[in-house]
Amino acid sequence: MPIHQMTPRRFSPAIQSLGLQLAVTLLLTVLLLVLSLPSAAISMALGGGIAALGNAVMVFAVFGAYRALAARNLAGRMMLAQVFRLLLIAAAFAAVFAGYENPDLLALFGGFLAVHLLPVWWVHRASAQAMKR
């Protein structure tokens, strides 16, 4: 692999973060089902899924075609990906409210925030490990 392309090792924390988001979404959804809260479980799955989808768009739009030699294009690609991500999240929430009667708002937005903020913790953790090397 040429040096100017992002190596799989550098891209892997972003992929791991997406896997972690999906795992947390699934775990919390199953937990709510076990607690006999089906409406909350569906809302949790929707909220976590929306967050993971938005973050996946960002990861693949920004880092999927990353080239170190074209770093000046990175900021523009990040801005465009962020706008598309926000539009996608807004459309997904609109679809939930239009198509799902009486969602559990705490589970929907709580799941979204928990899964959405998970990458911040993950990046901080990965950075702290890198600094120890």
Number of C-alpha atoms within 10 A of each C-alpha: 7 7 9 11 15 16 12 10 7 10 15 11 16 19 15 13 22 23 14 17 25 18 14 18 25 17 13 18 24 18 13 20 15 11 11 11 14 15 19 22 26 20 26 29 25 23 29 30 22 24 28 25 20 22 25 19 17 23 19 15 18 20 18 13 13 19 16 13 10 10 11 10 13 16 11 12 18 16 13 14 20 18 13 16 20 14 13 17 19 14 13 19 17 12 11 18 12 9 10 12 9 10 18 17 14 13 23 24 18 16 27 23 14 16 27 21 14 18 20 12 11 17 14 11 11 12 12 11 10 9 7 6 5
